[in-house]
Amino acid sequence: MPPSRFAVPAEVPGLAARRIAADILDGVLHKHRTLDDQLDGAGAHPGLKSLADRDRALMRRLVSTILRRLGTLGHVLSRLLDRGIPTDAPRAQSALLIGAAQILWMDVPDHAAVDLSVRLVQSDRRAAKYAGLVNAVLRRCAREGQGLIDEVKTQTLDLPQWLMTRWITHYGEATARDMALALGHEPSLDLTVKSDPAQWASRLHGETLPTGTVRTLLQGSVTMLPGFAEGQWWVQDAAAALPARLFGDIKDKAIADLCAAPGGKTAQLALAGARVTAVDRSPARMARLRDNLTRLGLQAESVVIDSAEWDGAGEGFDGILVDAPCTSTGTIRRHPDVAWLRQEGDIGALSGLQKRLLQKAVALLKPGGTLVYCTCSLEPEEGEQAIAALLAGESGLRRAPVEKDEVAGIDGIITADGDLRTLPCHLRHADPRLGGLDGFYAARLVKS
């Protein structure tokens, strides 16, 4: 009997990537798991190991596109479904989202998007009965979807209403809408290079930002890009690279980096010649920090402990960087799951932790030392209001305003009080993918 009789049929190309994308979407939307947890580390999806780099990139783009456009997708599908999205079969919901996202925003032929979504539901026992529905709805989406998007293009459906309401209150409606629009674009890859940004921008087919960050649209595995293995650069959003620069000349100075992992700012401080102590409570994240520093050929002492409980060492530090845990609403352009995982109530709980970290930093700082506090949050309670409360209660602290030349002269990112405040709509570019910054707040204080 021919051996081929017993061969396992080859899976349709691209189906595995979409199956894993559906699993990860389910993890975010129904199990409240972050993308980072599902893509890396001990909790990563087991199927990722067998995906080719191309399929892995497709899967990630699928998931991020859906989360970035979730509100608009919900509107489109609700208009195409008489009885709403099936709630008894999560795989049917995921298949509809995956198919519609490809049809409306990705360079995938409509027939392939429909076919693979149908196969996705057919392979799931609970969802199989919806195969005909998925087929019909996605075919209609190919015909009518763009018109349905146009119906709501002036609305901001792709952010939770509570978050948009806050941004309108704090930044004004025009700026809040600009921020929401910027978050709809897939961001570039930002790299902090050890030296010669122009050379690396050329090698990586990117451009050099005024701050020295190299920004490129290259996709695929970061570890395969030129310079990674040699430790010539690390991945870091251009806005995230600004706070560590606010210390000025720190050669041979003792600097503590609280809540340091995964270590981008630690690397900046070490590269500038400081004697850095990196503190973080997560053993796994601290192991990653040490691995990153080894690859980069940089050194820092590492301490695994809750930063708010750390007693420090010696006579204190010349400088302390507090990169405080926060709601991370400023990182939605790179981590679109944040918009759907965070709740407004998280702000108050995290504000308490930020207050404790600031008090600890003041205690560890030498007289005359510099404290830089930063968060990747757009919420004033975690930025401007936290610093206002600290200054009101600590007479021995004063603000050292950020000067424009310290941020490469970029317009609009220094507040009236002299603090740093970047927004997703800053650093505009003719190609939206090459514009934008993460939302960051940073203040510089000096202890008398």
C-alpha positions as CSV (number, residue, x, y, z in Angstrom):
1,M,0.0,0.0,0.0
2,P,1.5,3.4,-0.9
3,P,3.0,5.3,2.1
4,S,1.2,8.5,1.0
5,R,-2.0,6.8,2.1
6,F,-0.9,7.4,5.7
7,A,0.6,10.8,5.4
8,V,-0.8,13.6,7.6
9,P,-2.4,16.2,5.3
10,A,-0.4,19.5,5.3
11,E,-2.1,22.3,7.1
12,V,-3.2,25.2,5.0
13,P,-0.5,27.9,5.0
14,G,-1.2,30.7,7.4
15,L,-3.9,28.8,9.4
16,A,-1.6,28.2,12.4
17,A,-0.7,31.9,12.6
18,R,-4.4,32.7,12.7
19,R,-5.2,30.0,15.2
20,I,-2.6,31.4,17.6
21,A,-3.8,34.9,17.0
22,A,-7.3,33.8,18.0
23,D,-6.0,32.2,21.2
24,I,-4.1,35.3,22.1
25,L,-7.0,37.5,21.4
26,D,-9.2,35.3,23.6
27,G,-6.5,35.7,26.3
28,V,-6.7,39.5,26.2
29,L,-10.4,40.0,25.7
30,H,-11.8,37.2,27.9
31,K,-9.0,36.2,30.3
32,H,-7.4,39.7,30.9
33,R,-3.9,38.5,30.0
34,T,-1.4,41.0,28.6
35,L,0.1,40.6,25.1
36,D,3.6,40.5,26.7
37,D,2.7,37.6,29.0
38,Q,1.3,35.6,26.0
39,L,4.2,36.4,23.6
40,D,7.3,36.0,25.8
41,G,8.6,34.2,28.8
42,A,7.2,31.3,30.8
43,G,3.5,32.1,29.9
44,A,4.1,32.4,26.2
45,H,1.8,30.5,23.8
46,P,3.4,27.1,23.2
47,G,2.5,27.2,19.5
48,L,4.9,30.2,18.9
49,K,7.9,27.9,19.0
50,S,6.8,26.2,15.8
51,L,5.9,29.3,13.8
52,A,8.2,30.6,11.1
53,D,9.4,34.2,11.5
54,R,7.1,35.3,8.7
55,D,4.0,33.7,10.3
56,R,5.0,35.0,13.8
57,A,5.1,38.5,12.3
58,L,1.8,38.0,10.7
59,M,0.2,36.8,13.9
60,R,1.5,39.8,15.9
61,R,0.3,42.2,13.3
62,L,-3.1,40.5,13.2
63,V,-3.5,40.8,17.0
64,S,-2.3,44.4,17.2
65,T,-4.4,45.5,14.3
66,I,-7.5,44.0,15.9
67,L,-6.8,45.6,19.3
68,R,-6.0,48.9,17.7
69,R,-9.2,48.9,15.8
70,L,-11.5,47.0,18.1
71,G,-14.2,49.6,18.5
72,T,-14.5,50.2,14.8
73,L,-14.5,46.4,14.1
74,G,-17.3,46.0,16.6
75,H,-19.3,48.7,14.8
76,V,-18.8,47.1,11.4
77,L,-19.6,43.6,12.5
78,S,-22.7,44.7,14.5
79,R,-24.0,46.2,11.3
80,L,-23.4,43.0,9.4
81,L,-24.9,40.6,12.0
82,D,-28.6,40.5,12.5
83,R,-28.3,38.9,16.0
84,G,-24.9,40.2,17.1
85,I,-21.6,38.4,17.5
86,P,-22.1,34.8,18.8
87,T,-21.4,34.7,22.5
88,D,-21.4,31.0,23.0
89,A,-18.4,30.3,20.8
90,P,-15.3,32.6,21.4
91,R,-13.6,31.1,18.3
92,A,-16.4,32.4,16.1
93,Q,-16.0,35.9,17.5
94,S,-12.2,35.7,17.0
95,A,-12.6,34.4,13.4
96,L,-14.9,37.3,12.5
97,L,-12.5,39.9,14.0
98,I,-9.5,38.3,12.3
99,G,-11.2,38.1,8.9
100,A,-12.6,41.6,9.0
101,A,-9.3,43.1,10.1
102,Q,-7.5,41.5,7.2
103,I,-10.1,42.7,4.7
104,L,-10.3,46.2,6.0
105,W,-6.7,47.1,7.0
106,M,-4.2,44.4,5.9
107,D,-2.7,43.5,2.6
108,V,-4.4,40.1,2.4
109,P,-6.6,39.0,-0.5
110,D,-10.3,39.1,0.6
111,H,-10.9,35.4,-0.5
112,A,-7.9,34.2,1.6
113,A,-9.1,36.2,4.6
114,V,-12.6,34.7,4.3
115,D,-11.4,31.1,3.6
116,L,-9.0,31.0,6.5
117,S,-11.5,32.4,9.0
118,V,-14.1,29.8,7.9
119,R,-11.4,27.1,8.4
120,L,-10.7,28.5,11.8
121,V,-14.3,28.0,13.0
122,Q,-14.6,24.6,11.3
123,S,-11.7,23.3,13.4
124,D,-13.5,24.3,16.7
125,R,-16.2,22.0,18.0
126,R,-18.3,24.8,19.5
127,A,-17.9,27.2,16.7
128,A,-18.2,24.9,13.7
129,K,-22.0,25.5,13.4
130,Y,-21.2,29.2,12.6
131,A,-19.0,28.5,9.6
132,G,-21.8,29.6,7.2
133,L,-22.4,32.7,9.2
134,V,-18.7,33.7,9.2
135,N,-18.5,33.1,5.5
136,A,-21.5,35.2,4.7
137,V,-20.6,38.1,7.1
138,L,-17.0,38.4,5.9
139,R,-18.1,38.4,2.2
140,R,-20.5,41.3,3.0
141,C,-17.6,42.9,4.9
142,A,-15.5,42.9,1.8
143,R,-18.3,44.6,-0.1
144,E,-19.7,47.0,2.5
145,G,-17.1,47.3,5.2
146,Q,-15.3,50.5,4.0
147,G,-18.6,52.3,3.8
148,L,-19.4,51.3,7.4
149,I,-16.1,52.6,8.5
150,D,-16.7,55.9,6.8
151,E,-20.0,56.2,8.9
152,V,-18.0,56.5,12.1
153,K,-14.6,57.9,11.0
154,T,-15.2,61.1,12.9
155,Q,-15.8,59.2,16.1
156,T,-13.2,57.8,18.5
157,L,-14.5,54.2,18.9
158,D,-11.1,52.6,19.3
159,L,-10.6,53.7,22.8
160,P,-12.7,53.0,25.9
161,Q,-15.0,55.9,26.6
162,W,-13.7,56.5,30.1
163,L,-10.2,57.0,28.8
164,M,-11.3,59.3,26.0
165,T,-13.4,61.4,28.4
166,R,-10.4,61.8,30.7
167,W,-8.1,62.9,27.8
168,I,-10.6,65.5,26.6
169,T,-10.9,66.8,30.1
170,H,-7.1,67.1,30.6
171,Y,-5.8,67.9,27.1
172,G,-8.7,69.4,25.3
173,E,-10.9,67.8,22.6
174,A,-8.7,68.7,19.7
175,T,-5.5,67.2,21.2
176,A,-7.4,64.2,22.5
177,R,-8.6,63.5,19.0
178,D,-5.1,63.9,17.6
179,M,-3.9,61.4,20.2
180,A,-6.6,58.9,19.3
181,L,-5.8,59.3,15.6
182,A,-2.1,58.7,16.2
183,L,-2.8,55.5,18.2
184,G,-4.5,54.1,15.1
185,H,-1.2,53.7,13.2
186,E,1.2,50.8,13.6
187,P,4.3,52.4,15.2
188,S,7.9,52.2,13.9
189,L,10.8,50.4,15.6
190,D,12.8,52.8,17.8
191,L,16.4,52.0,18.7
192,T,18.8,53.7,21.1
193,V,22.3,53.2,19.7
194,K,25.6,53.3,21.5
195,S,27.3,55.5,19.0
196,D,27.0,56.9,15.4
197,P,23.2,57.1,15.0
198,A,23.6,58.3,11.3
199,Q,25.5,55.1,10.4
200,W,23.0,52.9,12.1
201,A,20.0,54.7,10.5
202,S,21.6,54.0,7.1
203,R,22.3,50.4,7.8
204,L,18.8,49.8,9.2
205,H,17.1,51.8,6.4
206,G,15.6,54.3,8.9
207,E,16.2,57.9,9.9
208,T,17.7,59.6,12.9
209,L,15.4,61.6,15.1
210,P,16.5,65.0,16.6
211,T,17.1,63.2,19.9
212,G,19.5,60.7,18.4
213,T,17.1,57.7,18.4
214,V,17.1,55.7,15.2
215,R,13.6,55.0,13.8
216,T,13.0,52.3,11.2
217,L,10.1,50.5,9.6
218,L,11.9,47.2,9.4
219,Q,9.9,44.3,10.6
220,G,10.6,40.7,11.6
221,S,12.8,39.3,14.3
222,V,14.7,42.1,16.1
223,T,17.5,39.6,17.0
224,M,18.3,39.1,13.2
225,L,18.9,42.8,12.5
226,P,22.4,44.1,12.0
227,G,24.1,45.2,15.2
228,F,21.8,43.3,17.6
229,A,24.2,40.4,18.3
230,E,27.1,42.8,18.6
231,G,25.3,44.8,21.2
232,Q,25.3,48.1,19.3
233,W,21.8,49.1,20.2
234,W,18.7,48.3,22.1
235,V,14.9,48.7,21.5
236,Q,13.5,51.8,23.3
237,D,10.8,54.3,22.3
238,A,12.2,57.7,21.6
239,A,10.2,59.2,24.4
240,A,11.3,56.6,26.9
241,A,14.9,57.5,26.1
242,L,14.5,61.1,27.3
243,P,14.2,60.9,31.1
244,A,17.6,59.3,31.7
245,R,19.2,62.2,29.8
246,L,17.9,64.7,32.3
247,F,20.7,63.9,34.8
248,G,23.3,65.6,32.6
249,D,26.9,64.6,33.1
250,I,26.8,61.5,35.4
251,K,30.3,60.0,34.7
252,D,31.5,58.2,37.8
253,K,28.4,59.2,39.8
254,A,26.3,56.8,41.8
255,I,22.8,56.4,40.3
256,A,20.0,54.2,41.4
257,D,17.4,53.0,38.9
258,L,14.3,52.0,40.7
259,C,11.8,49.6,39.0
260,A,14.6,49.2,36.4
261,A,13.6,46.1,34.4
262,P,13.8,45.4,31.5
263,G,16.7,47.9,31.6
264,G,16.6,50.4,28.7
265,K,17.2,53.3,31.0
266,T,19.7,51.3,33.1
267,A,21.7,50.8,29.8
268,Q,21.6,54.5,29.1
269,L,22.9,55.4,32.6
270,A,25.7,52.8,32.3
271,L,26.7,54.0,28.9
272,A,27.0,57.5,30.2
273,G,29.6,56.3,32.7
274,A,27.5,56.2,35.9
275,R,27.9,53.6,38.6
276,V,24.4,52.2,38.4
277,T,22.4,50.1,40.8
278,A,19.4,48.6,39.1
279,V,16.5,47.6,41.5
280,D,13.5,45.6,40.6
281,R,11.3,43.1,42.4
282,S,10.8,40.6,39.6
283,P,13.5,38.0,39.4
284,A,12.5,37.1,35.8
285,R,12.6,40.7,34.6
286,M,15.9,41.3,36.4
287,A,17.4,38.2,34.6
288,R,16.3,39.8,31.3
289,L,18.0,43.1,32.4
290,R,21.2,41.3,33.1
291,D,21.1,39.5,29.8
292,N,20.5,42.7,28.0
293,L,23.5,44.4,29.7
294,T,25.7,41.4,28.9
295,R,24.8,41.6,25.2
296,L,25.5,45.4,25.3
297,G,28.8,45.0,27.1
298,L,27.6,47.3,29.9
299,Q,27.7,46.9,33.7
300,A,25.4,47.6,36.6
301,E,24.8,46.2,40.0
302,S,21.4,44.5,40.2
303,V,19.3,44.1,43.3
304,V,16.1,42.0,43.3
305,I,13.7,43.6,45.8
306,D,10.6,45.8,46.0
307,S,12.1,49.3,45.3
308,A,9.7,50.8,47.9
309,E,11.2,48.5,50.6
310,W,14.9,48.9,49.6
311,D,17.2,50.5,52.1
312,G,20.0,51.3,49.6
313,A,23.6,51.1,50.5
314,G,26.4,53.5,51.7
315,E,25.8,57.2,52.0
316,G,23.1,57.6,49.4
317,F,23.0,58.3,45.7
318,D,24.0,61.3,43.5
319,G,21.0,60.6,41.4
320,I,17.9,58.4,41.5
321,L,15.6,57.5,38.5
322,V,12.1,56.4,39.5
323,D,10.5,54.8,36.5
324,A,7.3,54.1,38.4
325,P,4.8,51.3,37.7
326,C,1.7,53.0,36.2
327,T,-1.4,52.4,34.0
328,S,0.9,52.6,30.9
329,T,-1.8,54.5,28.9
330,G,1.0,56.3,27.1
331,T,2.2,53.0,25.5
332,I,-1.1,52.1,23.8
333,R,0.5,52.8,20.4
334,R,3.0,49.9,21.0
335,H,0.8,47.9,23.4
336,P,-2.8,48.2,22.2
337,D,-4.0,45.7,24.7
338,V,-3.5,48.3,27.5
339,A,-6.5,50.2,26.3
340,W,-8.8,47.2,27.0
341,L,-7.1,45.8,30.1
342,R,-6.9,48.9,32.2
343,Q,-9.8,50.4,34.2
344,E,-10.2,53.8,35.6
345,G,-10.0,52.4,39.1
346,D,-6.4,51.3,38.5
347,I,-5.2,54.9,38.6
348,G,-5.9,55.4,42.3
349,A,-4.3,52.1,43.3
350,L,-1.1,52.8,41.4
351,S,-0.9,56.4,42.6
352,G,-0.4,55.1,46.1
353,L,2.6,53.0,45.0
354,Q,4.0,55.9,43.1
355,K,3.8,58.1,46.2
356,R,5.7,55.4,48.3
357,L,8.4,55.1,45.6
358,L,8.9,58.9,45.5
359,Q,9.2,59.1,49.3
360,K,11.8,56.2,49.2
361,A,13.8,58.0,46.5
362,V,13.9,61.2,48.5
363,A,15.3,59.3,51.5
364,L,18.0,57.6,49.4
365,L,19.1,60.8,47.7
366,K,22.2,62.7,48.8
367,P,21.9,66.4,49.5
368,G,22.4,68.2,46.2
369,G,21.4,65.0,44.3
370,T,19.0,64.8,41.4
371,L,15.7,62.9,41.3
372,V,14.1,62.1,38.0
373,Y,10.6,60.7,38.2
374,C,8.9,59.4,35.1
375,T,5.9,57.3,34.1
376,C,4.6,56.1,30.7
377,S,1.1,57.3,31.7
378,L,-1.0,60.1,30.2
379,E,-3.0,60.4,33.4
380,P,-2.2,63.6,35.4
381,E,-2.6,61.7,38.8
382,E,0.4,59.6,37.9
383,G,2.5,62.6,36.7
384,E,1.9,66.2,37.3
385,Q,-0.3,65.7,40.3
386,A,2.1,63.2,41.9
387,I,5.0,65.7,41.7
388,A,2.8,68.6,42.9
389,A,1.9,66.6,46.0
390,L,5.5,65.6,46.6
391,L,6.8,69.2,46.4
392,A,4.0,70.4,48.7
393,G,5.1,67.9,51.4
394,E,8.9,68.1,51.0
395,S,10.3,71.5,51.6
396,G,13.8,70.2,50.9
397,L,13.0,69.6,47.2
398,R,12.9,72.0,44.3
399,R,12.0,71.5,40.7
400,A,14.9,71.9,38.1
401,P,13.0,72.8,34.9
402,V,13.8,70.9,31.7
403,E,15.4,73.1,29.1
404,K,14.5,72.9,25.4
405,D,18.0,72.1,24.3
406,E,17.9,69.0,26.6
407,V,15.1,67.5,24.4
408,A,16.7,68.5,21.1
409,G,14.5,71.5,20.7
410,I,11.3,69.5,20.1
411,D,8.3,71.8,20.3
412,G,5.5,71.3,22.7
413,I,6.9,68.7,25.0
414,I,7.9,70.9,28.0
415,T,5.1,72.0,30.3
416,A,4.6,75.4,31.8
417,D,6.2,74.1,35.0
418,G,9.2,72.9,33.2
419,D,8.4,69.2,33.2
420,L,8.5,66.8,30.2
421,R,5.2,65.7,28.8
422,T,5.2,63.8,25.4
423,L,2.0,62.8,23.7
424,P,1.3,60.1,21.0
425,C,0.5,62.9,18.5
426,H,3.9,64.7,18.9
427,L,6.8,64.5,16.4
428,R,4.5,64.6,13.3
429,H,5.8,63.0,10.1
430,A,4.5,62.8,6.5
431,D,4.4,59.1,7.0
432,P,2.3,58.5,10.2
433,R,4.2,55.3,10.9
434,L,7.4,57.4,11.3
435,G,5.7,60.0,13.6
436,G,4.5,59.9,17.1
437,L,5.9,59.2,20.6
438,D,4.9,57.2,23.5
439,G,3.1,59.3,26.2
440,F,5.6,60.0,28.9
441,Y,5.9,62.3,31.9
442,A,9.1,63.2,33.6
443,A,10.1,65.8,36.3
444,R,13.5,66.6,37.6
445,L,13.9,67.6,41.2
446,V,16.9,68.6,43.3
447,K,17.4,67.9,47.0
448,S,18.7,70.8,49.0
